Amino acid sequence: MSVSPERFGPGPVAAVGTPATDRTPAVSTAPERAAAPHEAPGVDPLRLGRAAAIVGAIAALVSLAGSWIPSLWGDEAASVLSATRPGSSLFAMFLNVDAVHGAYYLGLHEWVRLFGSSPFSVRLPSAFAIGVCAAAVTWLCGRVGGAGRAGSIRFAVVAGLIAAILPRLTYAGEEARGYAFSAALATLLWVVVVEVLRRGMPSRRGWAVYAAVLAAGVYIFLYLALLAVAVGVVLALGPERRRHLRHWAVATGAAFLAASPVVVLALIEHKQIAFLADRAVVTPNTVLVKMWFGAWPFAVIAWTLILVAVVLWVRGLIRLRSVPSGLDLETITLAWLVIPTGALLLVSTVIPDYTPRYGTFAAPAAAILIALGIRRVGGIPFSNRMPRPVLAAIALVAVLAAAAPVYVGQRTPYAKNQSDWNDIAATVQHEAQAGDAIVFDASVRPSRRPRLALDTNPASFAGLNDVLLKTPYSQSELWDATTYSIPDAAALGRFAAVTRVWLVEYEKGPAPDTWGVGDLEALGFRVAEHVDLHRSDVYLLMR
C-alpha cells in the first residue's frame, strides 16, 4: 500500500512501520514522522478526544461564570426581541433587517421557547459554543501539533485552555449574539480540512462535510466565507495538498450556493450598518488590542509570543532551504488569522463597516499561535540555571495573569457598552405605582434607547402605562418598537388621565439628560424626583 507523503507536526521523519523517536528538537519545523492515511500521527485519538471534551467543558464553564451579571445591551436586545416575537413576524423582519443574523435568531427563538429569555438563559448557548470551540482547538492541535504522544496532548490542552480564557472568546461566550458560534464553526471547519488531508487522497464525503460546515458558518456570520480563501491558500502552498484543490473549489462553490439567500439579503440590507461609517473604527488599538486581546497588558504578551512562534518557525524554514510539503499549525493559523481579517480591514478602508467583534472567528487562531509561542519559548536556550520548561511555565502564567483582569471586567454590571438596564428596571419596579405612565428617551439610535430595558424585561414594568408606544416590536417590520413623540401622544389623549409620569433618559454627557422634560412640563407636569443612574437619568414628574 502506498503511503501519502503528507506530514504533520515537528520532529524527524521516520519510515512507516518504524518506531518514531520521542525526542523533540528545540526549534524544528520538520514533521516527526509520516502517518498512514488513517493513523493519528503519534497521538491516541481516544485520549485526545477525552482531553478535548474536558477542555471544552472547562471553557464553557469559564464563559458561563458571571454571565448573568452585566445588563443586556443594544445588540443583545436585537437578539432577544427577535427570538421572542412570533415566528411569522420574525421571517417578515428578515426581509427588512438583520437577515445576516437570521440563523442565530431562529435557533435562539426555539431556545427561548424552552428555557426563557433571562440574561443567563439567552447567553448560555454562546458559552456552549465557546466550549465546542476550545474542544475543537484541542483536537486540532493534537492532530497537527506533533512533538510526540504526551507532548502533543499537553500542547493541545494548553492551546485549548488559552482559547478558553482569550478575552475575545470569553466576551463572545457571555453575549447573546452569534459570534461565539462563528468561532466554533471556523475551528470545526479546520478540523474537517485536517481530517480530510490526513487521508492523503481527496474524500468526497469529507469535502461534503466541509461544504456543510462552511455554509452553516456563512449563515451564522457572513464574513466567515473569507475563511474558504484561507483554506485554498493552505492547500495551494503544499505540493501534496494541491490534489485537493479541485474538490475544495467544488465544495466551496456548493457552500456559497447553499448560502446565497443570506448573501442576497445582506446586499439588499447593507445600509443597516451604514452608521459604522461615522466611526474611526480601524485604529492600532482596534486591531492590536480590541480585536482579540481586550487590554494592552494582555496584547503585549500575546503579540510577543506570536512573534516568537512566527520568527522561529520562519527561521526553521530558512534552514530547510525549501518549503516543506508537510502541514503544520503555523501555516494553518497564519492563514486563518491574517487572510480573513486582513481582507476585512482592507475593505473597511473603502467601505467602513467594521467592528472588532468581526474578528471573533479568527480568535482561535490567535490562541493557537500564543500556545505555539509558549512552546517555542520552552525550547529556547536561556540559562543553565533555568530549565527550558520553566520558561514555558512563566510564559503561560503571564498569559493567565494578564487575562484575569480583562475577564473580571467583562463580568461587571455595566460591562456591556455601559448598559444599566438592570438599574432602570430595579428603580422603576421599586418606586413606581400601578397606573403610572412611563416615557423613554427616543432621541438616540435604537440600540441605545432605554425602552429596551422594558422590552427585554417586561415583568419589572408591569402595571405601567406605556403612553408613547405606537407599534410593539412583535408587530414591527424592524427589530424594535416604534413610538410617538410626547406632543403627538398628548394629542391622542394618552396623557389625559395621567398624574404621575416616569421619564427615563439616556445620559449623553456629564450633565443629566432632559430630552422629554420640556415637553412634559408643557403638559403641566413638574419634576418631583431625579435618580442619576450609571448611564441613565430617571425622573418622576407629577401634575
Phi, psi and omega in degrees: 000132179282149182246134179294137176282002178298130188232152186228139167076163180282154179130161181289152181279135176237150180292151178297134181091348178262131181302133181274141177289155183256009180272143183240124178294157183301313178226114183206142175245359180282144181295153181288315178197161177280146181249144172293157187308326183248018185250134175289133184286088173080009183227134176285117183301323180294316178295317178296319179298319177296317178298317180297319180296318179295314179298319179298318178295318178298316181298318179298318179294322178299314179291326183287326185301124178073007184293340181277352187285308183293146172298148168300157178228185192306310182295322177292326176299320176301321178293312185293315181295324177292321183287334184263358177275162178300150183302318181296321178293326180295315179293326176295323178297322182301334180284351181243316182213160168060026176298329181293341177257009188301315182297318179294316180299319180296317177296317179292329177302314179289323179298313181296324178300327182269323191237004177085178188238029175293159177306319179299315184294312186287339178269345183301316179302326179293323176296319176299320180297320177293327174300315177298318180300310182295322177296319179293324175299315180299313179298314181301314182290328176290327181280330185245346191290336179067206178070026175087167185300297183296317181297321181294318180291320177300314179298318181299318179296317178300315180299317179296321180290326175295320175299324181294332183247002179298127187307319180297324182280325176291331175292312180297328182286350177239028181232135180277065175221176185270003187294324177299323179290328177295321178294318180296315182291324177298317179293317178298326178299316179291326175300316179297316180300315181296318180295325175294315181294330180296337179282349179083294180271151180302144180239118180297319180295318180298316180288335173293320176296318176304314181299319180294317180294319179296316179298317178298320179296321179293322177295326180283317181213111190305318186287354174296345175303331180295340180293334177297326177295318179299320178297316179299320178296316178300319178295318184291334183285339182251123181307320181283347180267346185292340178296342180271353188299320181296317179294322176299316182297316180295314181296319179295318177298319178296320179296316180294324177295317179295329182266005185301326178302316181289329177294316180297313180296324179297320178295322180292324187259018187297337180290348180299329181255022181297335181298339179294339180294340181274000183250145172276079192278326185262098178229164176305321180295321179297313186281314188277336184242298189293330185302314185229337197246346168081320182209154185300318180302315178293320182298319180298314180295315182297311181294327176297314180293322177297318179297318177300313181300314185288317182296315181289329175294314179296320178300320177297321178295320179297321179296326178289336181062023175196159178275118182290148179281342182292151180267132178230167184294327179299317179298314181298308189289325177293318176297317180296318184282316192273315190293305182294314182290325176299318178296318179297316180294322179295315180295324183294341177288338179257315180238094183297107179208042188239143171220148184305333181295341178297339180275006184300323184289347175261355182300322177301327177295320177298319179297317180294319179296323175298316178297321176297322177296319177298317179295321179294321177300322178292350179252004181268123175295125183235310182200143177295337181275348182238102180302150183301318178301331179295320177300316178297319179297319178297317179297318180295316178298321178298319178298312181297318181295321180287331180284332188302309181295328177294316180300313180297319179297331178289346185243034173261163187303329185247026187292332184269091176056033180063019182294136179235035183298328177298320179293320178300311182298316182295319181295311182293317181298324183280326189259330188284157177246151178303134181095347175298150174271155176225139183228137181242141176304125179245017185271352181254168183295155190309321185289348180252358185291129182295347175304332182296339174298323177286314185294330180270347181215063187297335183299326181288346182246016182299139178089355180266155183262108182277083194286339182266352186298128177254302179230118177299153181301329182292343179248001185275152174282345175258181184279342183243171180284161172247150187225162171273161168284166180297314178299320180294319178295323178294321178296333178275001178083015184294336183257007189302315184255015185270133176245341180226131181232130171262124181247125179247117182252145171275123185280113184268341182210192182292331180276149177303139181275142185227040185308313186257358185297315181298315180295322179288324176295327177294339178268003176101009179267154177226146181292124179251338183203146177223127177242120181265109179264188186297315183229005185225158171243130179245124180245143166253122178244137181232153177290000000 
